[in-house]
Structures are given as structure tokens and as C-alpha cells.
Amino acid sequence: MALKGNLRDFSITQLLNLINLAKKSGALYIEGSSDIARVYFRDGKLTYAQIGQQEKPILQVLLENRKISQVQFNLLTVRLKNLGDKEAGLALVNGGYVTQAEIFQVLDNYLTGVMRSLFPWLEGYFHFEPNELPPEEKIPARLTLENLIVEGAREVHELEELKAEIPSLDMALKFAERPDVDIHSVKLSPEEWRVISYVNPKNTIQQIAHTTKLDDLEIRKVVYALVQAGLVQIVRPGGAPVALNGKTIVPSVDRKEQKSLVNRLIERIRSM
């Protein structure tokens, strides 16, 4: 299958759908604005995926999914350091640490996460190499694509809606002046707290996203939630307020009120 083109014309979910329907085997290379992804398939099922040099050995994946303890991870990292994922996985099963089913379960979860991070890639180039196999040392999964396609379509739609609300990531953030807000009572997610710690008119949203390792969809979700909660406002780098969905949110000029909220935010972050 000679398949290559531009993501502006053919989305990742459309590519997955084509590979799924044609039951193709091979590698899909996707060149984004800052990285290159490799996604491998066998008979229309996902077997392995990697973005740039980002890859996790099976031990790390099992630890993050709480299938092994930190003590076991430390011990096994030394014991299995010269083994690839296939050999390490076999040793783990034979040693009674995990079952084969658990290994495939955490691999499916891990690969799903990798694919989720690709869905916001709306610009770039791709090409498909038929019959190319994943790295020999990796455990090949057999993840069906239907659920990924549906989830990807939802995320792309959500991203487009958020882009309408927050068109540019070159804008910055500043704290809103809300003296009536008790930050200790605000229930924020870990991602929202991470973003809060970098709120400063000198930092663009794109810079915050890079520092906190959030993709375009994730950072827009967080920023939109914080703006709607009245905790931050979008400004031009340097401090001038900008419009959000046609409505400019202009702060009052009471510096004491702003300082009060900022201090409470800092105290809350330090106490975490």
C-alpha cells in the first residue's frame, strides 16, 4: 500500500481507519512539528508505537501500572538489565511476578496512551512502510483499533472546539484578582496545579505546555478550565488582556487583591 501525505489532508484517525479496514501490516511513520512517531501494525491491529526516543521498558510500564512494587522494580532492573522486553517478560512470568495476561493488559494501556498523545497532531507528514516489523526485542501487542479510532475522533473534535476558545498558545497567563476565592477549597487536578505554578505574563502557554509536558489538547483543557474558574486570565506576553471567545476578561486594578490570591496559590503549592 503506497500511503503517504500530509496530516492536514488525512488525519491520524483516518489513517488508523484505513489500516484497520485493509488489515494492513507494516509501520506508519508520522513526522510532527517537533518529533517523529513510529506505529506498527499486524493484520490491522496495533503491535507497537513509539514517539521519538520516548520508550519505556516493560519493567517501567509494570511499575507504573502497580503490577510490581518499587522494591521489585529496583531488584529486577539489576537482575534483568541485559535482557530485552521479550526475555524480561518471559522471566517475569516464569518467576511468578506477573501473568502473561497482565503483561498484555499493561502494554495495551501503555500503547493507548501513546496513541492518545498523537491525536492532537494536526500538522505534519506521514508515510506507510508495508510489512516492516517492530523492534525485535519488544513484546508485540495485538490491540484492536476501533476504540482508538472512536476516542481519537472525539479528541480531535474537542481540540477543534478548544482552539476556537484559545486560538493561540503564544499568549500568556496571569492570575485573576479574586480576593473572595479561597484557593484551599478549589479542587484542581495535578495537571492544573502544575500549570498554576508557571502562571506568569512572561511565560507563554506554549512554554508552560513544554515545561509541564502537556500536549496541545491537554494544555488547552487546563487553561480553559482555569479561565472558566476565574483563577487566571489570558493576556498578551507582558500583561495586556485578550479576548476569550469574543469576550475580553478585564481585571480590576487592585494589586492587593491580586497579591492575596497569588500568595494563597503559592502557599497551597508549597503544601502539596
C-alpha atoms as a printed R data frame, in Angstrom:
    type eleno elety resid chain resno       x       y      z
1   ATOM     1    CA   MET     A     1   0.000   0.000  0.000
2   ATOM     2    CA   ALA     A     2   1.634   3.262 -1.160
3   ATOM     3    CA   LEU     A     3   0.426   5.613  1.536
4   ATOM     4    CA   LYS     A     4   1.997   8.987  2.230
5   ATOM     5    CA   GLY     A     5   0.799  12.534  2.607
6   ATOM     6    CA   ASN     A     6   0.054  15.490  4.847
7   ATOM     7    CA   LEU     A     7  -1.867  15.368  8.134
8   ATOM     8    CA   ARG     A     8  -3.795  18.449  7.047
9   ATOM     9    CA   ASP     A     9  -5.409  16.311  4.360
10  ATOM    10    CA   PHE     A    10  -5.537  12.969  6.162
11  ATOM    11    CA   SER     A    11  -5.944  12.823  9.946
12  ATOM    12    CA   ILE     A    12  -4.412  10.160 12.169
13  ATOM    13    CA   THR     A    13  -7.838   8.686 12.901
14  ATOM    14    CA   GLN     A    14  -8.490   8.398  9.157
15  ATOM    15    CA   LEU     A    15  -5.152   6.649  8.730
16  ATOM    16    CA   LEU     A    16  -5.995   4.207 11.512
17  ATOM    17    CA   ASN     A    17  -9.365   3.526  9.947
18  ATOM    18    CA   LEU     A    18  -7.787   2.784  6.577
19  ATOM    19    CA   ILE     A    19  -5.201   0.446  8.099
20  ATOM    20    CA   ASN     A    20  -7.912  -1.256 10.158
21  ATOM    21    CA   LEU     A    21 -10.262  -1.827  7.209
22  ATOM    22    CA   ALA     A    22  -7.447  -3.014  4.916
23  ATOM    23    CA   LYS     A    23  -5.960  -5.201  7.709
24  ATOM    24    CA   LYS     A    24  -2.509  -3.976  6.784
25  ATOM    25    CA   SER     A    25   0.829  -4.939  8.320
26  ATOM    26    CA   GLY     A    26   3.734  -2.523  8.486
27  ATOM    27    CA   ALA     A    27   4.975   0.706 10.031
28  ATOM    28    CA   LEU     A    28   3.339   4.129  9.896
29  ATOM    29    CA   TYR     A    29   5.860   6.962 10.234
30  ATOM    30    CA   ILE     A    30   4.434  10.314 11.349
31  ATOM    31    CA   GLU     A    31   6.634  13.405 11.293
32  ATOM    32    CA   GLY     A    32   5.168  16.102 13.512
33  ATOM    33    CA   SER     A    33   6.347  19.628 14.203
34  ATOM    34    CA   SER     A    34   8.844  18.549 16.856
35  ATOM    35    CA   ASP     A    35   9.096  14.756 16.780
36  ATOM    36    CA   ILE     A    36   8.692  11.591 14.738
37  ATOM    37    CA   ALA     A    37   6.393   8.710 15.692
38  ATOM    38    CA   ARG     A    38   6.583   5.102 14.554
39  ATOM    39    CA   VAL     A    39   3.447   2.983 14.802
40  ATOM    40    CA   TYR     A    40   3.496  -0.705 13.871
41  ATOM    41    CA   PHE     A    41   0.599  -2.895 12.800
42  ATOM    42    CA   ARG     A    42  -0.060  -6.539 12.034
43  ATOM    43    CA   ASP     A    43  -3.210  -7.524 10.171
44  ATOM    44    CA   GLY     A    44  -4.799  -4.207 11.066
45  ATOM    45    CA   LYS     A    45  -4.002  -4.396 14.788
46  ATOM    46    CA   LEU     A    46  -1.605  -2.149 16.705
47  ATOM    47    CA   THR     A    47   1.519  -4.001 17.853
48  ATOM    48    CA   TYR     A    48   3.877  -1.243 18.989
49  ATOM    49    CA   ALA     A    49   4.232   2.567 18.984
50  ATOM    50    CA   GLN     A    50   6.979   4.984 19.883
51  ATOM    51    CA   ILE     A    51   7.371   8.775 19.734
52  ATOM    52    CA   GLY     A    52  10.931   9.925 19.134
53  ATOM    53    CA   GLN     A    53  13.254   8.321 21.650
54  ATOM    54    CA   GLN     A    54  10.495   8.044 24.237
55  ATOM    55    CA   GLU     A    55  10.106   4.406 25.142
56  ATOM    56    CA   LYS     A    56   9.609   2.573 28.390
57  ATOM    57    CA   PRO     A    57  10.932  -0.904 29.196
58  ATOM    58    CA   ILE     A    58   8.378  -3.432 30.326
59  ATOM    59    CA   LEU     A    59   9.554  -3.144 33.943
60  ATOM    60    CA   GLN     A    60   8.780   0.590 33.997
61  ATOM    61    CA   VAL     A    61   5.344   0.014 32.475
62  ATOM    62    CA   LEU     A    62   4.539  -2.673 35.046
63  ATOM    63    CA   LEU     A    63   5.676  -0.413 37.898
64  ATOM    64    CA   GLU     A    64   3.518   2.490 36.710
65  ATOM    65    CA   ASN     A    65   0.527   0.150 36.491
66  ATOM    66    CA   ARG     A    66   1.253  -1.160 40.017
67  ATOM    67    CA   LYS     A    67   1.814  -4.715 38.873
68  ATOM    68    CA   ILE     A    68   5.178  -4.801 40.628
69  ATOM    69    CA   SER     A    69   6.417  -2.838 43.655
70  ATOM    70    CA   GLN     A    70   9.220  -0.298 43.739
71  ATOM    71    CA   VAL     A    71  11.381  -2.802 45.641
72  ATOM    72    CA   GLN     A    72  10.751  -5.461 42.994
73  ATOM    73    CA   PHE     A    73  11.450  -2.936 40.242
74  ATOM    74    CA   ASN     A    74  14.810  -1.991 41.773
75  ATOM    75    CA   LEU     A    75  15.784  -5.643 42.202
76  ATOM    76    CA   LEU     A    76  14.628  -6.751 38.751
77  ATOM    77    CA   THR     A    77  16.235  -3.784 36.989
78  ATOM    78    CA   VAL     A    78  19.615  -5.068 38.115
79  ATOM    79    CA   ARG     A    79  18.804  -8.728 37.526
80  ATOM    80    CA   LEU     A    80  17.342  -8.249 34.030
81  ATOM    81    CA   LYS     A    81  19.459  -5.295 32.843
82  ATOM    82    CA   ASN     A    82  20.903  -7.132 29.809
83  ATOM    83    CA   LEU     A    83  17.559  -8.527 28.614
84  ATOM    84    CA   GLY     A    84  15.153  -7.082 26.087
85  ATOM    85    CA   ASP     A    85  11.442  -6.774 26.836
86  ATOM    86    CA   LYS     A    86  10.596 -10.201 25.401
87  ATOM    87    CA   GLU     A    87  13.148 -12.031 27.514
88  ATOM    88    CA   ALA     A    88  12.398  -9.889 30.560
89  ATOM    89    CA   GLY     A    89   8.675 -10.527 30.199
90  ATOM    90    CA   LEU     A    90   9.243 -14.288 29.996
91  ATOM    91    CA   ALA     A    91  11.460 -14.155 33.090
92  ATOM    92    CA   LEU     A    92   8.812 -12.200 34.980
93  ATOM    93    CA   VAL     A    93   6.082 -14.696 34.089
94  ATOM    94    CA   ASN     A    94   8.273 -17.703 34.928
95  ATOM    95    CA   GLY     A    95   9.274 -16.037 38.191
96  ATOM    96    CA   GLY     A    96   5.635 -15.579 39.197
97  ATOM    97    CA   TYR     A    97   5.799 -11.783 39.369
98  ATOM    98    CA   VAL     A    98   3.029 -11.248 36.806
99  ATOM    99    CA   THR     A    99   0.906 -13.281 34.440
100 ATOM   100    CA   GLN     A   100   1.084 -13.145 30.665
101 ATOM   101    CA   ALA     A   101  -2.394 -11.596 30.624
102 ATOM   102    CA   GLU     A   102  -1.232  -8.800 32.951
103 ATOM   103    CA   ILE     A   103   1.711  -8.017 30.684
104 ATOM   104    CA   PHE     A   104  -0.537  -7.675 27.645
105 ATOM   105    CA   GLN     A   105  -3.031  -5.605 29.649
106 ATOM   106    CA   VAL     A   106  -0.440  -3.023 30.716
107 ATOM   107    CA   LEU     A   107   1.027  -2.959 27.197
108 ATOM   108    CA   ASP     A   108  -2.411  -2.199 25.763
109 ATOM   109    CA   ASN     A   109  -2.822   0.629 28.307
110 ATOM   110    CA   TYR     A   110   0.626   1.996 27.516
111 ATOM   111    CA   LEU     A   111   0.132   1.919 23.740
112 ATOM   112    CA   THR     A   112  -3.289   3.528 24.095
113 ATOM   113    CA   GLY     A   113  -1.620   6.381 25.976
114 ATOM   114    CA   VAL     A   114   0.996   6.782 23.246
115 ATOM   115    CA   MET     A   115  -1.700   6.945 20.577
116 ATOM   116    CA   ARG     A   116  -3.703   9.498 22.587
117 ATOM   117    CA   SER     A   117  -0.702  11.809 22.527
118 ATOM   118    CA   LEU     A   118  -0.656  11.538 18.716
119 ATOM   119    CA   PHE     A   119  -4.284  12.543 18.127
120 ATOM   120    CA   PRO     A   120  -3.608  16.292 18.604
121 ATOM   121    CA   TRP     A   121  -1.001  16.147 15.808
122 ATOM   122    CA   LEU     A   122  -2.899  18.023 13.111
123 ATOM   123    CA   GLU     A   123   0.124  19.107 11.082
124 ATOM   124    CA   GLY     A   124   2.961  17.039  9.684
125 ATOM   125    CA   TYR     A   125   3.718  14.299  7.180
126 ATOM   126    CA   PHE     A   126   3.284  10.551  7.136
127 ATOM   127    CA   HIS     A   127   4.228   7.511  5.110
128 ATOM   128    CA   PHE     A   128   3.500   3.810  5.495
129 ATOM   129    CA   GLU     A   129   6.133   1.081  5.052
130 ATOM   130    CA   PRO     A   130   4.423  -2.265  4.288
131 ATOM   131    CA   ASN     A   131   5.471  -5.353  6.247
132 ATOM   132    CA   GLU     A   132   8.026  -3.523  8.416
133 ATOM   133    CA   LEU     A   133   8.236  -5.199 11.834
134 ATOM   134    CA   PRO     A   134   8.597  -3.578 15.270
135 ATOM   135    CA   PRO     A   135  11.942  -3.795 17.105
136 ATOM   136    CA   GLU     A   136  12.785  -7.442 17.731
137 ATOM   137    CA   GLU     A   137  13.234  -7.017 21.492
138 ATOM   138    CA   LYS     A   138   9.745  -5.529 22.010
139 ATOM   139    CA   ILE     A   139   6.722  -7.580 23.038
140 ATOM   140    CA   PRO     A   140   4.206  -7.263 20.188
141 ATOM   141    CA   ALA     A   141   0.695  -6.366 21.309
142 ATOM   142    CA   ARG     A   142  -2.492  -7.084 19.343
143 ATOM   143    CA   LEU     A   143  -4.570  -4.004 20.109
144 ATOM   144    CA   THR     A   144  -7.717  -3.558 18.008
145 ATOM   145    CA   LEU     A   145  -8.155  -0.105 16.511
146 ATOM   146    CA   GLU     A   146 -11.899   0.521 16.699
147 ATOM   147    CA   ASN     A   147 -11.890   2.027 20.206
148 ATOM   148    CA   LEU     A   148  -8.817   4.126 19.418
149 ATOM   149    CA   ILE     A   149 -10.465   5.493 16.289
150 ATOM   150    CA   VAL     A   150 -13.622   6.497 18.169
151 ATOM   151    CA   GLU     A   151 -11.628   8.080 21.005
152 ATOM   152    CA   GLY     A   152  -9.345   9.851 18.546
153 ATOM   153    CA   ALA     A   153 -12.286  11.327 16.657
154 ATOM   154    CA   ARG     A   154 -13.724  12.659 19.922
155 ATOM   155    CA   GLU     A   155 -10.419  14.213 20.959
156 ATOM   156    CA   VAL     A   156  -9.875  15.877 17.591
157 ATOM   157    CA   HIS     A   157 -13.368  17.359 17.775
158 ATOM   158    CA   GLU     A   158 -12.719  18.572 21.323
159 ATOM   159    CA   LEU     A   159  -9.394  20.083 20.261
160 ATOM   160    CA   GLU     A   160 -11.057  21.995 17.441
161 ATOM   161    CA   GLU     A   161 -13.613  23.408 19.897
162 ATOM   162    CA   LEU     A   162 -10.871  24.419 22.333
163 ATOM   163    CA   LYS     A   163  -8.903  26.041 19.528
164 ATOM   164    CA   ALA     A   164 -11.917  28.244 18.904
165 ATOM   165    CA   GLU     A   165 -11.800  29.286 22.577
166 ATOM   166    CA   ILE     A   166  -7.989  29.543 22.816
167 ATOM   167    CA   PRO     A   167  -6.728  30.182 19.259
168 ATOM   168    CA   SER     A   168  -3.067  30.769 20.079
169 ATOM   169    CA   LEU     A   169  -0.651  29.166 22.521
170 ATOM   170    CA   ASP     A   170   1.647  32.159 22.095
171 ATOM   171    CA   MET     A   171  -0.464  34.041 24.639
172 ATOM   172    CA   ALA     A   172   0.442  34.159 28.333
173 ATOM   173    CA   LEU     A   173  -1.425  33.773 31.628
174 ATOM   174    CA   LYS     A   174  -1.753  35.916 34.723
175 ATOM   175    CA   PHE     A   175  -3.631  35.417 37.968
176 ATOM   176    CA   ALA     A   176  -7.074  36.963 38.155
177 ATOM   177    CA   GLU     A   177  -7.778  39.282 41.031
178 ATOM   178    CA   ARG     A   178 -10.242  37.290 43.132
179 ATOM   179    CA   PRO     A   179  -9.851  38.085 46.848
180 ATOM   180    CA   ASP     A   180 -13.060  36.184 47.578
181 ATOM   181    CA   VAL     A   181 -11.553  32.878 46.402
182 ATOM   182    CA   ASP     A   182 -10.116  30.505 48.999
183 ATOM   183    CA   ILE     A   183  -7.589  28.542 46.965
184 ATOM   184    CA   HIS     A   184  -7.553  25.748 49.554
185 ATOM   185    CA   SER     A   185 -11.156  24.975 48.672
186 ATOM   186    CA   VAL     A   186 -10.515  24.824 44.917
187 ATOM   187    CA   LYS     A   187 -10.300  21.253 43.662
188 ATOM   188    CA   LEU     A   188  -7.708  21.243 40.905
189 ATOM   189    CA   SER     A   189  -6.193  18.298 39.083
190 ATOM   190    CA   PRO     A   190  -2.431  17.584 39.325
191 ATOM   191    CA   GLU     A   191  -2.038  18.956 35.785
192 ATOM   192    CA   GLU     A   192  -3.860  22.167 36.748
193 ATOM   193    CA   TRP     A   193  -1.636  22.651 39.792
194 ATOM   194    CA   ARG     A   194   1.454  22.152 37.631
195 ATOM   195    CA   VAL     A   195   0.270  24.821 35.197
196 ATOM   196    CA   ILE     A   196  -0.659  27.173 38.067
197 ATOM   197    CA   SER     A   197   2.934  27.093 39.300
198 ATOM   198    CA   TYR     A   198   4.152  28.587 35.997
199 ATOM   199    CA   VAL     A   199   1.495  31.287 35.592
200 ATOM   200    CA   ASN     A   200   3.328  34.499 34.749
201 ATOM   201    CA   PRO     A   201   2.777  37.059 31.968
202 ATOM   202    CA   LYS     A   202   6.360  36.365 30.874
203 ATOM   203    CA   ASN     A   203   5.598  32.677 30.170
204 ATOM   204    CA   THR     A   204   3.628  31.799 27.057
205 ATOM   205    CA   ILE     A   205   1.096  28.982 27.219
206 ATOM   206    CA   GLN     A   206   3.285  27.057 24.757
207 ATOM   207    CA   GLN     A   207   6.278  27.361 27.087
208 ATOM   208    CA   ILE     A   208   4.184  26.186 30.027
209 ATOM   209    CA   ALA     A   209   2.957  23.220 27.978
210 ATOM   210    CA   HIS     A   210   6.524  22.260 27.081
211 ATOM   211    CA   THR     A   211   7.726  22.561 30.686
212 ATOM   212    CA   THR     A   212   4.813  20.577 32.119
213 ATOM   213    CA   LYS     A   213   4.917  18.015 29.271
214 ATOM   214    CA   LEU     A   214   1.305  18.642 28.221
215 ATOM   215    CA   ASP     A   215   0.242  18.333 24.593
216 ATOM   216    CA   ASP     A   216  -1.907  20.898 22.739
217 ATOM   217    CA   LEU     A   217  -5.191  19.318 23.805
218 ATOM   218    CA   GLU     A   218  -4.167  18.893 27.438
219 ATOM   219    CA   ILE     A   219  -2.836  22.429 27.883
220 ATOM   220    CA   ARG     A   220  -5.920  23.939 26.259
221 ATOM   221    CA   LYS     A   221  -8.173  21.873 28.552
222 ATOM   222    CA   VAL     A   222  -6.278  23.048 31.620
223 ATOM   223    CA   VAL     A   223  -6.136  26.699 30.588
224 ATOM   224    CA   TYR     A   224  -9.816  26.751 29.630
225 ATOM   225    CA   ALA     A   225 -10.790  25.223 32.995
226 ATOM   226    CA   LEU     A   226  -8.663  27.717 34.950
227 ATOM   227    CA   VAL     A   227 -10.069  30.654 32.989
228 ATOM   228    CA   GLN     A   228 -13.650  29.474 33.447
229 ATOM   229    CA   ALA     A   229 -12.994  29.086 37.181
230 ATOM   230    CA   GLY     A   230 -11.864  32.702 37.267
231 ATOM   231    CA   LEU     A   231  -8.396  31.820 38.585
232 ATOM   232    CA   VAL     A   232  -6.379  33.039 35.610
233 ATOM   233    CA   GLN     A   233  -6.865  35.189 32.546
234 ATOM   234    CA   ILE     A   234  -5.277  35.048 29.117
235 ATOM   235    CA   VAL     A   235  -3.043  38.014 28.327
236 ATOM   236    CA   ARG     A   236  -0.553  39.011 25.703
237 ATOM   237    CA   PRO     A   237   3.019  38.357 26.815
238 ATOM   238    CA   GLY     A   238   3.682  41.307 29.068
239 ATOM   239    CA   GLY     A   239   0.212  41.610 30.560
240 ATOM   240    CA   ALA     A   240  -2.417  43.079 28.206
241 ATOM   241    CA   PRO     A   241  -5.735  41.144 28.391
242 ATOM   242    CA   VAL     A   242  -7.077  39.399 25.290
243 ATOM   243    CA   ALA     A   243 -10.499  38.195 24.192
244 ATOM   244    CA   LEU     A   244 -11.674  34.690 25.006
245 ATOM   245    CA   ASN     A   245 -14.394  33.560 22.607
246 ATOM   246    CA   GLY     A   246 -15.256  37.150 21.780
247 ATOM   247    CA   LYS     A   247 -15.331  38.366 25.374
248 ATOM   248    CA   THR     A   248 -12.431  40.253 26.933
249 ATOM   249    CA   ILE     A   249 -11.978  39.460 30.586
250 ATOM   250    CA   VAL     A   250 -10.564  42.655 32.074
251 ATOM   251    CA   PRO     A   251  -9.306  42.517 35.660
252 ATOM   252    CA   SER     A   252  -9.747  45.154 38.305
253 ATOM   253    CA   VAL     A   253  -6.603  47.041 39.204
254 ATOM   254    CA   ASP     A   254  -6.476  46.296 42.914
255 ATOM   255    CA   ARG     A   255  -2.918  44.982 43.347
256 ATOM   256    CA   LYS     A   256  -3.517  43.961 46.962
257 ATOM   257    CA   GLU     A   257  -6.338  41.645 45.890
258 ATOM   258    CA   GLN     A   258  -4.165  40.047 43.215
259 ATOM   259    CA   LYS     A   259  -1.294  39.602 45.660
260 ATOM   260    CA   SER     A   260  -3.659  37.933 48.143
261 ATOM   261    CA   LEU     A   261  -4.724  35.270 45.606
262 ATOM   262    CA   VAL     A   262  -1.181  34.725 44.380
263 ATOM   263    CA   ASN     A   263   0.102  34.226 47.912
264 ATOM   264    CA   ARG     A   264  -2.643  31.685 48.647
265 ATOM   265    CA   LEU     A   265  -1.799  29.823 45.454
266 ATOM   266    CA   ILE     A   266   1.878  29.723 46.360
267 ATOM   267    CA   GLU     A   267   1.090  28.509 49.874
268 ATOM   268    CA   ARG     A   268  -1.160  25.767 48.504
269 ATOM   269    CA   ILE     A   269   1.511  24.611 46.007
270 ATOM   270    CA   ARG     A   270   4.173  24.532 48.733
271 ATOM   271    CA   SER     A   271   1.934  22.458 50.998
272 ATOM   272    CA   MET     A   272   1.427  19.729 48.357
